[in-house]
Amino acid sequence: MTDVQTLLKEESVRVDTKIEQLLQDAGDLPMYHMLRYFMGYSNDLRQPSQGTHGKRTRSALLLLTAKLFGGSGVAVDLAAAVELFHNFTLIHDDIVDNDEMRRGQPTLWKLWGADHGINSGDAQLLLTNQVLLEVAQKDAMYGVATAQLLTRHFREICEGQYLDFELTKKALHDPLVTHEAYLEMIRKKTAVLVGAAASAGGMSAGCDDEVVHKLFTYGESLGLAYQIVDDYVSIWGEAGATGKRAYGDIIERKKTYPTLYTRDHGDTARLTTLYAKKEALTEEEVRGVVTLFEKAGAREATEAYAHTYVEKARAIAQSLPLDTASKDILMALVEKVALVAGTIESPAT
């Protein structure tokens, strides 16, 4: 299978070069240092730093799809906009979830306070908009339409965050807490951005509407698989591997797939009681929730559910008007992103 890791790394370097320049050009105000810190370009002492930023998978996917379909003069700008927007949501998400660690280091708000976290995140969103405006100016043929496409999907992601808030605060037994509600929430909150990245790459390279739609569905399926696997990793992943606190989804009483599956197939009464508790769950209670998940078969069910979207992404990749080598790149990306380094075994291919 194609070494997609090398390809992603090459494209991520292009994205980081673009974003680093944008943040340097923004000025010397400490607010921009906070953003450089969160993006992984410097540490909390304002010293250059590497190795603490994210994988840049979404933005690298945009660059890859643009390249596979002939290239685009504004692809790197669009990729930077995707990465800036994604990290803007994470800056605010850490505040909402009260998360003190991300990527193995203190979150922005933890170091500088929630006020600076909110304000710096807002500034990063405006930088995103600035880049999209520049794209529209650089490429009148494809840039305007692609910037509009990304902006529309960015708003969908905010809708997904809203749905997450609403789902989280509802009781586990609430009739509105359904698998369908969960799926729509993760589709908008997580999967839409992956779909947006893939389709924006194709659109900026001049692909027709049918191909752009297929690329969106490919990315969306990839994103759904990724989020379901993330639900899995939050519970059964190796401790410390995610850079986040262990069992965060259980502690926050999130309505993830393992939770809903256990509610419907396991000890409903016990799980509902624990999730209705007003006080923080004790370590023993958190371990008890994990035991309930495992007795209900939620671990295996979550694996199977993720694989349905892995297979969908594979099928769409094969249907695209590309040569075999290019299709192999997209297929390899499914394995790399959706299966999270072998946490869930890949089905036979």
N, C-alpha and C positions, 0 to 999 in steps of 0.2 A: 504494500500500500504506500502511496505517496507520503513523503516525510513532510507532513503539513506543519509540524512544529517549526521547522526551519523557515518555511514560507511565512508563517504567522510572525515569527521573530523579525524577519526582514521588513515586513509591512509595519509592524509596531514601532520599529525604529523611525520610520518615516513620520508616523503620527506624532511620536514624542518630540521629534525635532521641530515639527510645526507648532505644537502646543508650547514647548519651552520658549520658542521665539515670541509667541503671542503674549505669554506671561512676562517676559522680559520687557517687551515693548509697552506693556500696560503701565509700568512705572515702579518706583521704589517704595511705595507705601507698604507698611507691614502687612496689610490685607493681602497683597499679592504674594508675599512670602508664605502666608498661610495656605494659599492655593497651591503654590509650588511644593510645599510640604505634603499636602494631601495627594497631589499627583505623583509624588515620589521623586521629585527632582532635588530636594534639599531636606536636611533633617531639622529638628526643632531649634538647632543652634545656627541656622542659616548656612550650613555647610553643604556642599554638593553631596548627593546621596544617590545610590542606585539599589535596586532590588526590593523596594517596598511598594512599588506601584502595581496596579492590576495587570491582568494578562493582555488587555487591549484587544480582546477577541472580537468584539462587535465592530470596532473601527477597522481592524485588520481584515475582517470579512468583507467590509465595504470595498476596501482597496483590492482584495483578491477578485471579487466579482467584476469590478470595473476592468481589471486587467484581463480576466478570462474572456471578456466580451469586446476586447479591442482597445481598452484604455480610455482615460478621461483626463482632461486638463485640470479639472477641479476636484478630483477624487480625494486627494489628500486634505483639502480644505473641508470637504464634507465629512471625511473620517474624523478630523479634529473636532468638528461640531458634535458628532455623535459621542465622542469620548468625553468632551467637556460637559455635555448634557447628562450623560450617564453618571459622571462623578458628582455633578451638582445634586442629583437625586440622592446619591449616597451620603453626601455631607448632611443633608437634611434628615435622611432616614436614620442616621446614627443618633441624631438628637431625639427624634420621635421614639426610637426604641431604647434610648438611654444606653446605647452600646459604647463602651469605653475603649474597645480595641477593634481595629480593622487592619487586615494584611499584616498582623503581627506587631503593630505599633499603636500608640494612643491615637484616638480619633481627634479631629480638629477641635471639636467643641470641648473635649476633655482637657486639652492643653490651654485653650484660649477662652473658653466659656461659650455658652449657648448663643449669646447675643452676636458674638463674632462669627459663630458657626452659621447662623441664619443669614447674616449680612454678607459674608464671604460667599456663601452658596448663591445668593441672589446675584452677586457680581459675576460669578461664573456663568450663570444663566444668560446674563447680558452679553458676556463674551461669546457665548454660543450664537446668540442672535446676530452679533456683529459679524461673525464668520459667515453665516448664511447670507447676510446682505452683500458681503463681498463676493460670494459665489455667484449670486444673481447678477452682479456687475461684470464679473469676469466672463461668464458664459451665458449669453442671451438665449441660445438655442435650447440647452438642456439644464442650465444652472437654476433658472427661475423655477421651473417645474419641479426639479429635485429638491430645492430648498422648501418649496411649498409642501411637498410630500413629507419631508422630515418634520416640518413644523406641525403638520396635522397629526402625525404619529406621536410627536412629543406630548401633545395635549392628551392623547389617548393614555399615555403612561401616567399622567397626573390623575386621570380617571381611575386607572388601576390602583393607584395609591389610595384614592378615596374609597374604593371598594374594599381594599385591605383594612382600612380603618373600621369600616362598617362591619365587616365580617368578624374582625377581632373582638369588637365590643359586644357582639351578640352572644347569647347563651348557646352552649353546644346543642341543646335540644330545640332551639328555635327552628320552626319550620322553614325559615328562609336560609338556614345554614345547610346548603346542599352541595353535592358534588358539582352541579352545574354552576353554582355561584362561585365555588372555589376555582373552577376551570376558567371562568370568565375573568376572575380577578388576576390569576397568574398570566393569563393571555395578555391582558392589557398592561399589567405592571412589569412583566419580564419579557414575554415572548415578542411583543410588538416591536421592541427596539431592535431585536435581532432580525426580525423580518424587515424592518425599515432599513437597516444597514445593508442587507443583501439586495433589496430592491433598489435602493438609492445608487448602489454601485452599478447595477445594470442600467438604470435610467440615465445616469450621467454618461454612460458609454453609448447611448443611443438605441438601447433595446426597445422593441415594440411592447405594447401594453400586455400582450399575452405572456411574454417572457418576464416582464417586470412583476406581473401577478404571481407567476410560478416561483420567482425568486423570493417574493415576500412569503409565500406559503412554506417554502423550504426553510427560510429563516425562522418563521413563526413556529414551525414544528420542532426545529432545533431548540428554540427557546423554551418551549413547553417541556421537552424532554429534560433540558438543563435544570429547570426549576423543580421538576418532580424529583430529579436526582439530588438537587440541593436539599429538598425536604428529607430525603433519605440520609444524606451525609450529615445533616444537623443532628441526627439521632445515632446513626451507626457508623459514621466516619471516624477515622483515626483521630484521637484527641490531639488538638493543637494544629491539625493539618489545614484547617480553614482560616486560621487567624482570628476567629471569632470565639465568643464564649461558648462553652460546651452546653448543649441542650437548650440553646436560646429560644427556639421555637416553642418548646414545652414550657419553659419558664414564663414566656409571654402569653401562653395559652393560645397560640396561633392555630387556626383551623386548616392545618395542612392535610395532605392526602392521607398519611398514616393515621392522623387523628380521626378523620371522617370515616375511614375504613374500619377502624377499631370501634367507633361508636355504633356502626351498623352491623358489625360482625363479631364483636367481642363483648366484654363486660361493660355494657352501656351505663349501668347505674353507677359503678365505681368511677369510671372515667368522667361522667357528667358531674359527679360530686366534686372531684378534684379540680375540674376546670371551672366550677362555679365558686370555688373558694376565694374569698376576698383577700386573704393574706397571701404572702409569697409562698410558693411551694417549697417545702424542705427538700434537702438532698435525697432523703429516703423516699419522699413522695415522687420526686422526679424519676428516680430509679423504678419506682412502682409503675409509673406511666409507661416507661419503656417495656417493662414486663408485660403490661396489658397489651401493648402493641404487638409484641412478639407472640403472645398466646393466641391473639386473634389472626395471626398470619399476615399482619400489615407489612412486614419486611418484604416478604415474597410478592405480595400484591403491589407494592410500590415499584419494585423492580419491573414487574410485568407491565404496569401502567406506563412507565417511562419508555419501555421498549416499543409500545404502540406508536409513539411519536418519533422514535428513532427510525422505525421502519417507514413511516410516512415521509420523513425527510430523505431517506435513501431513495424511495420510489420517485420523488419529485426530481432529485438530482439526476437520476437516470433519464428522465423525460426531457431534460433541457437540451437545446440545440448546440451541443458542445462536442468536441472530440473526446475520445476515451480518457486521455491523460487529464484533461480539464475536469471531467466528471469524477475521476479518481481523487482529485484534490478536494472536491466538495464532499465526496463520500468519506475521505479521511477526516475531514473536519467534523463530520457527525460523530465519528468515534472519539475524537479528541475532546470535543466540547460536551457532548451529551453523556458520555460514560465516565467522565471525571477520573481519568487516570486509573481505570480498572476497579474503581470502588464497586461498581456493578458489572459483572461479567458480561461481555458482549455475546449476543446470541450467535449461533452458527450462521456464517454467510456463504 
